[in-house]
Amino acid sequence: VQLQASGGGLVQAGGSLALSCVASGNIFGLNDMGWYRQAPGKPRELVADVTSGGTTTYADSVKGRFTISGGNVENTVYLHMNALKPEDTALYYCHAHRVAGGGDYYYWGQGTQVTVSS
């Protein structure tokens, strides 16, 4: 599975940005897709995730501001980010997850930078 992320950039606090991630290759049977982020000096953290059944999960810090869509049977997942804060500044990574043969397989795209200025 290859994941190609796009979007991101520089925005002022309170602004909006959108990320998209296209999955290609053997995308059959992916259990979920979503986004993680990593700020300098901090561990990578889950931002939002959507399962193949449409169930979404959000980090508490982004609830009500970020919306994840797509995934499921689509090969593209989107992250719409509103009311951005300087603390949202990070490298955002697209991910996909598959359970197969009793094991978990994780796939990562290249990071896309989101910078929010105060």
N, C-alpha and C positions, 0 to 999 in steps of 0.2 A: 504494500500500500504506500503510495506516495501522496503527500499532502502539500499543497501549494497555497500559502497564505498571502493575502494582499490587503491593502488598506493601511490604517495607522497613519502616523504623522504627528505634526505639532498643532496643538489647539490651546486656546485660552481656557482657564477654569470656567465651568458652566457651559462649555461648548459640547459638541457631539462629534462622534466619529463612528465609522462602521468598518468592521473587519469581515473578510470572507475567506473561506478555505475550501478548496476543491480537492476531493479525493479521487485518485485514479489507481489503476492496477486492480488487484484482487479485492474489491470492496464488498464482495458478497458476504453477508452475515456479520457485518460490523454491529456490535452491541450498542455502542454509543460513540458520539463525537462531541468535541467541545474545545474549550480554551483554558489554558493555564497562563500564568504570568510570573515573571521573576524580576524583581527590582534589585539594583546593586546591593550586595551584602545581605540579601534576604533569600530564603528558600523559595523554590518554585511552589506556587499555590494554585489551587483550582479556582477558576473564575466562574465558569458556567459549563454545563454539560446537558446534552439531550440524548435520551436513549432511543433505540429503534422503535419503541412503543410511544414515544412522544413525551415521556416524563422528563421534566427539566429540573435541574439543580443549580442553585446560585450560591456563591459566597455571600455571607451576611453583609459584607462591606459594599456589595454592588446591587443588592436586592432593591427593586423599585427604580433603578437607574439603567441597568443593562438588560437587554433582551436577547436571548439566543433563539434562533430559528433554523429551519432546515434540518439536515441530518435525516433521520428516519430512513426512508427509501431513497432519499435524494443523495447525491454525492457531494453536496455543498452545504456547509454550515456557515451561518452568519452570526455576528455579534454586533448589535446596535448599542452604542454606548452614549448615554445622555447625562447631562449634569456632571460632566467630568470634573474630577478634583486632582490637585497636584499629586496626591498619594496614589492615584491610578497610574502614574508614570511607571512604565516597566516594559520589558520585552515580552510580547504576547506570543504564545506558542499554540498552534492548533494541534489537537491530538485525536487519535481514534483508538478504539479498544475492541478487541475480539476475544471471545472465549471459544476455544476449539481444542478438541482432543484432551480435555481436562486441564488445559493450560490457559493462561492469560497472555495476550499479545498486545503490546502497546506500540503505537506508531506516532511519530512526531514530525511536524513540519518545521521549516526554518522559522525563526522568530521574526516578528515584525514589531518595530518600535512604536510605542505610543508615549508621547511626551505632553504633559499638561502644565502649562505655565500659570503662575499665580498672578 
